[in-house]
Amino acid sequence: MIKVEGTTIKAYRGASGYIRVSKTDDDGNIEQFAANDVITLTVKNNFGESTPILRKQVTVESACDYVDITISATETKSMSELISEPVEFEYDINVNGAENTTIIGHDDSGAKIWKLYPSGSVDE
């Protein structure tokens, strides 16, 4: 299970799934991604660190309203050693990293959280 609640991503260690990403303008209207845009998801223990726990990039093939970032079971498993309780990481998603256009990331409300649950946990 991988699911998004607000801006929090929740996943079981060893789960697979996808995160659907869209972007909006200041008025809340959907802006299309352009062909060849590169969407990057970066997950870190915290953004004071330089090494990501997980980094996924998706290149847009043709203009579209949303992009699905696929996460494999191997990737969620590699985010942490065996855990017995949920752990939290920080993440952001940006478009065309060199331009640093952040879609979701640290803002006035704080860091965006990726919550990783132990395999088979029911504590959501």
C-alpha positions as CSV (number, residue, x, y, z in Angstrom):
1,M,0.0,0.0,0.0
2,I,1.2,3.5,-1.0
3,K,-1.3,6.3,-0.5
4,V,-1.4,10.0,-0.3
5,E,-3.4,11.8,2.4
6,G,-3.1,15.6,1.9
7,T,0.6,16.0,1.4
8,T,1.6,13.0,3.5
9,I,2.7,9.9,1.7
10,K,2.1,6.6,3.6
11,A,3.6,3.3,2.6
12,Y,4.3,-0.1,4.0
13,R,7.9,-1.2,3.9
14,G,8.1,-3.6,0.9
15,A,4.9,-2.2,-0.7
16,S,4.6,-1.1,-4.3
17,G,2.3,1.5,-5.9
18,Y,2.4,4.9,-7.4
19,I,2.1,8.5,-6.6
20,R,0.0,10.7,-8.9
21,V,1.4,14.2,-9.3
22,S,-0.2,17.3,-10.8
23,K,0.7,20.9,-10.6
24,T,-1.5,24.0,-10.3
25,D,-1.1,27.7,-10.8
26,D,-1.6,30.3,-8.0
27,D,-5.4,30.2,-8.7
28,G,-5.6,26.4,-8.3
29,N,-6.0,25.7,-12.0
30,I,-4.2,22.6,-13.3
31,E,-1.1,23.4,-15.4
32,Q,0.0,20.8,-17.9
33,F,3.3,19.1,-17.8
34,A,5.2,19.6,-21.1
35,A,6.8,16.8,-23.2
36,N,10.4,16.2,-21.8
37,D,9.7,17.7,-18.4
38,V,11.5,15.7,-15.7
39,I,9.6,15.1,-12.5
40,T,11.8,14.2,-9.5
41,L,10.7,12.7,-6.2
42,T,13.4,13.0,-3.5
43,V,13.1,11.4,-0.1
44,K,15.6,12.1,2.7
45,N,15.9,11.5,6.4
46,N,15.7,15.3,6.5
47,F,16.7,18.0,4.0
48,G,19.7,19.0,6.0
49,E,21.3,15.8,4.6
50,S,22.8,15.6,1.1
51,T,22.2,11.9,0.4
52,P,18.7,10.8,-0.6
53,I,17.1,7.6,0.7
54,L,15.1,7.4,-2.5
55,R,15.2,9.4,-5.7
56,K,12.9,8.7,-8.7
57,Q,12.7,10.6,-12.0
58,V,10.0,10.4,-14.6
59,T,10.3,12.0,-18.0
60,V,7.0,13.2,-19.5
61,E,6.5,11.7,-23.0
62,S,3.7,14.1,-24.1
63,A,1.8,17.1,-22.6
64,C,-0.5,15.8,-19.8
65,D,-2.3,16.9,-16.6
66,Y,-0.6,14.4,-14.3
67,V,2.3,12.1,-13.9
68,D,2.4,8.8,-12.0
69,I,5.6,8.1,-10.2
70,T,5.9,4.3,-9.7
71,I,7.5,3.0,-6.6
72,S,8.6,-0.7,-6.4
73,A,8.5,-3.0,-3.4
74,T,12.3,-3.2,-3.5
75,E,12.5,0.6,-3.3
76,T,10.2,0.9,-0.2
77,K,12.1,-2.0,1.4
78,S,15.5,-0.3,0.8
79,M,14.3,2.9,2.5
80,S,14.9,1.4,6.0
81,E,16.2,-1.6,7.8
82,L,13.6,-3.7,9.4
83,I,11.4,-1.5,11.6
84,S,8.9,-2.2,14.4
85,E,7.2,1.1,14.3
86,P,6.5,3.8,11.7
87,V,9.3,6.1,10.8
88,E,9.1,9.5,9.0
89,F,11.2,11.0,6.2
90,E,10.9,14.3,4.4
91,Y,10.3,14.5,0.6
92,D,9.8,16.9,-2.2
93,I,8.7,16.7,-5.8
94,N,10.1,19.1,-8.4
95,V,10.0,19.7,-12.2
96,N,13.1,20.1,-14.2
97,G,15.5,20.1,-11.2
98,A,17.9,22.6,-12.7
99,E,15.1,25.2,-12.6
100,N,14.1,24.0,-9.2
101,T,10.4,24.3,-9.6
102,T,9.1,22.6,-6.5
103,I,5.6,21.2,-6.8
104,I,5.4,19.8,-3.2
105,G,8.0,20.5,-0.6
106,H,9.0,22.3,2.6
107,D,6.9,25.5,3.0
108,D,5.3,27.7,5.7
109,S,3.4,24.6,7.0
110,G,6.7,22.7,7.3
111,A,8.3,19.6,5.7
112,K,6.3,17.2,3.6
113,I,6.3,13.8,5.3
114,W,6.7,10.3,3.9
115,K,5.6,7.9,6.6
116,L,7.0,4.3,6.3
117,Y,5.1,1.6,8.2
118,P,6.6,-1.8,9.1
119,S,5.7,-4.6,6.7
120,G,2.2,-5.8,7.5
121,S,1.5,-3.0,10.0
122,V,-2.1,-1.9,10.6
123,D,-1.2,1.2,12.5
124,E,-2.4,4.0,10.2
